[in-house]
Each structure stands twice: as structure tokens, then as C-alpha cells.
Amino acid sequence: MKRRILLQVAYDGTEYHGWQYQPGSKTIEGELNIALSALFGEPIQVIGASRTDAGVHGLMNIAVFDTDSTIPPDKVAYALNQKLPEDIRIQGSREVASDFHPRKTKTRKTYGYRIYNATFPNPLWNRYAHYTYFQLDLERMQQAAAYLVGAHDFQSFCAAGSTAETTVRTIYDISVEKEADCFVIKVTGNGFLYNMVRIIAGTLLYVGAGKIDPADLPAILEAKDRTKAGPTAPAKGLTLLRYEFEENL
């Protein structure tokens, strides 16, 4: 009898073409499929919760798979980590209901975007933060971010190519804090459009640099026009921080 196992997955996305399996490309999902199939001796394909883009990192993404194996679910993480590349590590594993699907369950997702702001770049942050030498104003960025909380049509913050049925999303919380030389933007919502968080980050960066006024945010939302918002910030500054399921597993 098959069991469904849930994995909490952390990864450095620098060397990957995103989460989703792509023939001929190195992806997080592809590496998981290879390692799991080798571990259990059967063909396995995971179902991922968030299909993060190329270069985006994950502190806690979610994947599930089905197996006939009798390995205790909590031991799968230990065994699987022995077969995965060093830049992918399972943080926990457990059994869930056989019909549980991570993309068909109500969730709260939190993304973090990190901007390294100093006179010179720091090579230790190069893989995990976007660098700018322009002086940024924290208070202006916080004022602008507050306008994004709540349910809005985020079409102005959605990149071309999205297949979403609706561009309405709810942001439960958004914060902008300064940690040493880094500005850290954290956004929690019920779901995100294509490149939405990176566009929010790029817009707040422009606000902090004085290129967009904080009070312009309502008009940017109302315009439903991608050209009215700021640039799409680079992928390397973005990390999927947390997944919270609103229903019990």
C-alpha cells in the first residue's frame, strides 16, 4: 500500500533553473526525483508546493511523493540527504493523508528579499542579496509597503507570461527592516503572482532611493499596469522562508 510522504526542502537556488522539472536542465525537483528513485528503487516524481524561479532560494519549500517503501517517514530525511547535492537538504519528513496536495490546500507563504546596501559589494552576500550603493530610506520603504497590505488586484506587480486566472491576492503582512548593511523585506500572503515579490522588492527599492514616492503606491495598484511599478529585482535576493498550512495535515 502506497504512503504519501511530505518533505520540507531547503536549497540554494544559484546553480538551478528553478524548482520545476525541465528536461535537460538542472532543477530542484529533478534532483529530488533522481535521489528518491535511487533511494527507494522505484520511479518517483514529487509534487512541489511552490515552483520557485531560477536562482531563487528556499528555506522551507514543500514536496510530497508516494512510495511502497516501509522506511519510517521521519527517517526518510536522513536517508535522502545522503543522496542529494550539498546545496539541497531535507529539513524534515513525515507521512500525510494520501489525498493531500500542497498546491490545493489553503496556505500562508512568506518570502524574504534581501538588499545589501553599502559603498562596496560584499562577496559573502553575493549569492543571497541584491547589491545597490544608492542610499536607501528605510522609513519611506516602510510607508510604501503598508499600502500593499490587504486584498488588492496586483496586476501592476505581475510579470508578463502569467497564467493566473485572477490577479487578486491578499497580503497579510509586509515588513521592511534593516539588519546591519542589509534591508530585509518580508511578505506573507495567500499566494503570489509571477515575479510578484521581486517586483514589490524592486518597487520598494525605487521608493527607498527616492525614485518613487510612497504615496504613489495606491495609484500604482489602481493602474493595473506593469509599467507603473518598479523593476523586477534580481532572483538571487529572494528566498521562500516559510509555508503554513491552514488545514490540518
Backbone hydrogen bonds in HBPLUS format (Angstrom, degrees):
<---DONOR---> <-ACCEPTOR-->    atom                        ^
c    i                          cat <-CA-CA->   ^        H-A-AA   ^      H-
h    n   atom  resd res      DA  || num        DHA   H-A  angle D-A-AA Bond
n    s   type  num  typ     dist DA aas  dist angle  dist       angle   num
A0003-ARG N   A0067-THR O   2.86 MM  64  5.53 157.2  1.91 151.8 155.8     1
A0067-THR N   A0003-ARG O   2.97 MM  64  5.53 149.3  2.07 148.2 158.0     2
A0096-VAL N   A0004-ARG O   2.96 MM  92  5.76 163.6  1.99 155.5 158.0     3
A0005-ILE N   A0065-PHE O   2.84 MM  60  5.51 161.1  1.87 165.3 168.1     4
A0065-PHE N   A0005-ILE O   3.04 MM  60  5.51 142.6  2.19 142.4 153.9     5
A0006-LEU N   A0094-ARG O   2.70 MM  88  5.37 175.5  1.71 170.8 170.3     6
A0094-ARG N   A0006-LEU O   3.06 MM  88  5.37 149.4  2.16 142.0 151.0     7
A0007-LEU N   A0063-ALA O   2.68 MM  56  5.17 163.0  1.71 164.9 168.1     8
A0063-ALA N   A0007-LEU O   3.08 MM  56  5.17 153.4  2.15 143.4 148.6     9
A0008-GLN N   A0092-GLY O   2.94 MM  84  5.20 158.3  1.98 152.7 152.0    10
A0091-GLN N   A0008-GLN O   2.69 MM  83  5.24 164.9  1.72 153.0 157.9    11
A0009-VAL N   A0061-ASN O   2.79 MM  52  5.04 170.0  1.80 145.4 148.6    12
A0061-ASN N   A0009-VAL O   2.86 MM  52  5.04 172.6  1.87 151.4 150.6    13
A0010-ALA N   A0089-ARG O   2.90 MM  79  5.34 166.1  1.92 155.1 159.7    14
A0089-ARG N   A0010-ALA O   2.87 MM  79  5.34 168.7  1.89 157.9 160.4    15
A0011-TYR N   A0058-GLY O   2.71 MM  47  5.13 156.9  1.76 146.0 151.1    16
A0058-GLY N   A0011-TYR O   3.01 MM  47  5.13 172.5  2.02 147.1 148.5    17
A0012-ASP N   A0087-ASP O   2.95 MM  75  5.31 155.5  2.01 148.4 154.4    18
A0016-TYR N   A0013-GLY O   3.14 MM   3  5.29 166.9  2.16 115.0 118.1    19
A0017-HIS N   A0026-LYS O   2.79 MM   9  5.87 172.1  1.79 169.6 170.9    20
A0028-ILE N   A0018-GLY O   3.18 MM  10  6.59 158.2  2.23 142.9 149.2    21
A0019-TRP N   A0052-THR O   2.84 MM  33  5.27 159.8  1.88 156.6 153.8    22
A0029-GLU N   A0019-TRP O   2.81 MM  10  5.39 158.6  1.86 144.9 150.0    23
A0025-SER N   A0022-GLN O   3.01 MM   3  5.42 161.5  2.04 140.6 139.0    24
A0031-GLU N   A0027-THR O   3.07 MM   4  6.29 157.0  2.12 145.5 150.8    25
A0032-LEU N   A0028-ILE O   2.99 MM   4  6.28 157.2  2.04 152.4 159.0    26
A0033-ASN N   A0029-GLU O   2.94 MM   4  6.18 160.9  1.98 151.3 156.3    27
A0034-ILE N   A0030-GLY O   3.04 MM   4  6.28 159.8  2.08 148.3 153.3    28
A0035-ALA N   A0031-GLU O   2.99 MM   4  6.16 169.6  2.00 151.0 153.8    29
A0036-LEU N   A0032-LEU O   2.88 MM   4  5.94 167.4  1.89 155.4 159.3    30
A0037-SER N   A0033-ASN O   2.98 MM   4  5.95 161.0  2.02 144.1 149.9    31
A0038-ALA N   A0034-ILE O   3.07 MM   4  6.23 152.6  2.15 144.1 151.5    32
A0039-LEU N   A0035-ALA O   2.90 MM   4  6.07 152.8  1.98 144.7 152.9    33
A0040-PHE N   A0036-LEU O   2.93 MM   4  6.07 168.0  1.95 157.8 159.2    34
A0041-GLY N   A0037-SER O   2.88 MM   4  5.46 128.0  2.16 132.6 143.9    35
A0047-ILE N   A0064-VAL O   2.81 MM  17  5.27 151.6  1.89 150.4 159.7    36
A0064-VAL N   A0047-ILE O   2.96 MM  17  5.27 149.7  2.05 136.0 144.9    37
A0049-ALA N   A0062-ILE O   2.77 MM  13  5.21 143.3  1.90 162.6 157.6    38
A0056-VAL N   A0053-ASP O   3.14 MM   3  5.60 165.4  2.16 132.3 134.7    39
A0057-HIS N   A0238-LEU O   3.05 MM 181  6.30 172.0  2.06 157.0 154.5    40
A0240-LEU N   A0057-HIS O   2.95 MM 183  6.32 160.6  1.99 138.6 139.8    41
A0059-LEU N   A0240-LEU O   2.72 MM 181  5.79 168.0  1.73 155.4 159.8    42
A0060-MET N   A0240-LEU O   3.36 MM 180  6.43 150.7  2.45 144.7 148.6    43
A0075-LYS N   A0072-PRO O   2.86 MM   3  5.39 151.9  1.94 119.2 128.5    44
A0076-VAL N   A0073-PRO O   3.23 MM   3  5.42 154.5  2.30 104.3 111.7    45
A0079-ALA N   A0075-LYS O   3.20 MM   4  6.52 165.2  2.22 156.2 159.8    46
A0080-LEU N   A0076-VAL O   2.78 MM   4  5.86 167.0  1.80 162.3 166.4    47
A0081-ASN N   A0077-ALA O   3.08 MM   4  6.10 154.7  2.14 145.7 151.4    48
A0082-GLN N   A0079-ALA O   3.22 MM   3  5.55 146.1  2.35 103.6 113.0    49
A0083-LYS N   A0080-LEU O   2.95 MM   3  5.42 157.1  2.00 114.3 121.6    50
A0088-ILE N   A0085-PRO O   3.11 MM   3  5.67 158.9  2.15 121.9 122.8    51
A0100-PHE N   A0097-ALA O   3.02 MM   3  5.31 167.1  2.03 116.8 119.2    52
A0104-LYS N   A0101-HIS O   3.07 MM   3  5.37 162.1  2.10 114.3 120.0    53
A0246-GLU N   A0106-LYS O   2.90 MM 140  5.50 172.5  1.91 145.2 147.4    54
A0108-ARG N   A0244-GLU O   2.79 MM 136  5.04 147.9  1.89 145.1 154.9    55
A0244-GLU N   A0108-ARG O   2.88 MM 136  5.04 149.9  1.97 148.1 156.2    56
A0109-LYS N   A0189-GLY O   2.89 MM  80  5.55 165.8  1.91 165.6 166.0    57
A0189-GLY N   A0109-LYS O   2.95 MM  80  5.55 152.5  2.02 152.2 159.2    58
A0110-THR N   A0242-ARG O   2.98 MM 132  5.09 159.8  2.02 148.3 148.8    59
A0241-LEU N   A0110-THR O   2.79 MM 131  5.50 141.0  1.94 146.9 159.3    60
A0242-ARG N   A0110-THR O   3.23 MM 132  5.09 155.5  2.30 137.4 139.4    61
A0111-TYR N   A0187-VAL O   2.90 MM  76  5.35 157.7  1.95 153.2 155.2    62
A0187-VAL N   A0111-TYR O   2.88 MM  76  5.35 161.6  1.91 155.5 161.8    63
A0112-GLY N   A0239-THR O   2.86 MM 127  5.27 163.9  1.89 156.5 162.0    64
A0239-THR N   A0112-GLY O   2.91 MM 127  5.27 154.6  1.97 156.9 162.7    65
A0113-TYR N   A0185-ILE O   2.68 MM  72  5.00 155.5  1.74 148.7 156.7    66
A0185-ILE N   A0113-TYR O   2.80 MM  72  5.00 171.8  1.81 156.4 157.4    67
A0114-ARG N   A0237-GLY O   2.96 MM 123  5.04 154.6  2.03 132.1 138.7    68
A0130-HIS N   A0114-ARG O   3.01 MM  16  6.46 158.3  2.06 154.7 151.9    69
A0115-ILE N   A0183-PHE O   2.84 MM  68  5.04 162.2  1.88 151.6 157.3    70
A0183-PHE N   A0115-ILE O   2.80 MM  68  5.04 159.9  1.84 148.9 153.4    71
A0116-TYR N   A0130-HIS O   2.71 MM  14  5.83 146.3  1.82 137.0 148.4    72
A0132-THR N   A0116-TYR O   3.01 MM  16  6.39 154.7  2.08 163.1 165.2    73
A0117-ASN N   A0181-ASP O   2.80 MM  64  5.49 171.9  1.80 175.1 174.2    74
A0125-TRP N   A0122-ASN O   2.94 MM   3  5.62 157.0  1.99 122.9 129.6    75
A0126-ASN N   A0123-PRO O   3.31 MM   3  4.95 157.0  2.36  95.1 101.8    76
A0128-TYR N   A0125-TRP O   3.03 MM   3  5.41 141.4  2.18 111.0 122.2    77
A0129-ALA N   A0125-TRP O   3.00 MM   4  5.59 122.5  2.34 171.2 168.1    78
A0137-ASP N   A0208-GLY O   2.92 MM  71  4.55 142.5  2.06 108.0 118.9    79
A0141-MET N   A0137-ASP O   3.21 MM   4  6.48 158.2  2.26 150.7 156.9    80
A0142-GLN N   A0138-LEU O   2.94 MM   4  6.22 154.3  2.01 154.1 161.5    81
A0143-GLN N   A0139-GLU O   2.96 MM   4  6.18 155.9  2.02 149.2 155.6    82
A0144-ALA N   A0140-ARG O   3.03 MM   4  6.26 160.9  2.06 149.6 154.1    83
A0145-ALA N   A0141-MET O   2.97 MM   4  6.12 159.9  2.02 146.6 152.3    84
A0146-ALA N   A0142-GLN O   3.23 MM   4  6.38 149.5  2.32 144.2 150.3    85
A0147-TYR N   A0144-ALA O   3.14 MM   3  5.70 143.9  2.28 112.2 120.8    86
A0148-LEU N   A0145-ALA O   2.96 MM   3  5.52 156.4  2.02 117.0 124.4    87
A0149-VAL N   A0146-ALA O   3.42 MM   3  5.70 160.5  2.46 107.3 112.4    88
A0150-GLY N   A0171-ILE O   2.82 MM  21  5.10 168.8  1.83 142.7 146.5    89
A0171-ILE N   A0150-GLY O   3.02 MM  21  5.10 166.2  2.04 129.8 128.9    90
A0152-HIS N   A0169-ARG O   3.04 MM  17  5.87 160.1  2.08 168.0 166.6    91
A0169-ARG N   A0152-HIS O   3.01 MM  17  5.87 154.1  2.08 169.4 170.1    92
A0154-PHE N   A0167-THR O   2.81 MM  13  5.54 156.9  1.87 152.9 148.2    93
A0157-PHE N   A0154-PHE O   2.80 MM   3  5.18 151.2  1.88 112.5 122.4    94
A0158-CYS N   A0155-GLN O   3.24 MM   3  5.14 147.6  2.35 115.4 110.8    95
A0159-ALA N   A0194-TYR O   3.02 MM  35  5.66 175.9  2.02 156.7 156.8    96
A0190-ASN N   A0170-THR O   3.09 MM  20  5.79 150.3  2.18 155.7 164.4    97
A0172-TYR N   A0188-THR O   2.79 MM  16  5.59 137.0  1.97 137.3 151.0    98
A0173-ASP N   A0188-THR O   3.33 MM  15  5.20 163.8  2.36 137.3 138.0    99
A0188-THR N   A0173-ASP O   2.83 MM  15  5.20 170.2  1.84 162.5 162.7   100
A0175-SER N   A0186-LYS O   2.90 MM  11  5.28 154.5  1.97 147.0 155.4   101
A0186-LYS N   A0175-SER O   2.96 MM  11  5.28 158.5  2.01 144.5 151.2   102
A0177-GLU N   A0184-VAL O   3.00 MM   7  5.30 162.8  2.03 142.3 146.7   103
A0184-VAL N   A0177-GLU O   2.75 MM   7  5.30 169.2  1.76 161.3 165.1   104
A0179-GLU N   A0182-CYS O   2.73 MM   3  5.14 162.8  1.76 159.7 164.1   105
A0182-CYS N   A0179-GLU O   2.92 MM   3  5.14 164.0  1.94 127.6 130.6   106
A0196-MET N   A0193-LEU O   3.03 MM   3  5.03 169.9  2.04 123.1 121.6   107
A0199-ILE N   A0195-ASN O   2.93 MM   4  6.12 147.8  2.04 153.0 162.3   108
A0200-ILE N   A0196-MET O   2.89 MM   4  6.18 155.1  1.95 149.1 156.4   109
A0201-ALA N   A0197-VAL O   2.86 MM   4  6.08 158.9  1.91 146.6 152.5   110
A0202-GLY N   A0198-ARG O   2.93 MM   4  6.11 155.9  1.99 138.8 145.4   111
A0233-ALA N   A0198-ARG O   3.02 MM  35  4.93 170.9  2.03 119.8 118.9   112
A0203-THR N   A0199-ILE O   2.86 MM   4  6.02 150.3  1.95 144.9 153.0   113
A0204-LEU N   A0200-ILE O   2.88 MM   4  6.12 163.2  1.91 154.3 158.6   114
A0205-LEU N   A0201-ALA O   2.88 MM   4  6.05 147.3  1.99 144.8 154.3   115
A0206-TYR N   A0202-GLY O   3.09 MM   4  6.31 152.9  2.17 137.7 144.1   116
A0207-VAL N   A0203-THR O   2.93 MM   4  6.27 147.3  2.04 143.9 153.8   117
A0208-GLY N   A0204-LEU O   2.86 MM   4  6.07 163.1  1.89 148.5 152.4   118
A0209-ALA N   A0205-LEU O   2.96 MM   4  6.19 138.2  2.14 141.5 152.9   119
A0211-LYS N   A0206-TYR O   2.76 MM   5  5.01 146.3  1.87 162.4 157.4   120
A0210-GLY N   A0207-VAL O   3.01 MM   3  5.15 158.6  2.05 106.5 113.2   121
A0216-ASP N   A0213-ASP O   2.90 MM   3  5.39 162.4  1.93 119.2 125.1   122
A0217-LEU N   A0214-PRO O   3.24 MM   3  5.94 172.0  2.25 120.6 123.1   123
A0220-ILE N   A0216-ASP O   2.98 MM   4  6.25 150.1  2.07 153.7 163.3   124
A0221-LEU N   A0217-LEU O   3.00 MM   4  6.28 160.2  2.04 157.0 161.1   125
A0222-GLU N   A0218-PRO O   2.95 MM   4  6.12 163.0  1.97 147.4 152.5   126
A0223-ALA N   A0219-ALA O   2.95 MM   4  6.02 142.1  2.10 141.8 150.6   127
A0224-LYS N   A0221-LEU O   3.30 MM   3  5.81 143.8  2.44 110.3 118.3   128
A0228-LYS N   A0225-ASP O   3.01 MM   3  5.71 164.8  2.03 123.8 128.7   129
A0229-ALA N   A0226-ARG O   3.33 MM   3  5.83 150.6  2.42 112.4 118.9   130
A0238-LEU N   A0235-ALA O   2.97 MM   3  5.62 168.9  1.98 127.7 131.4   131
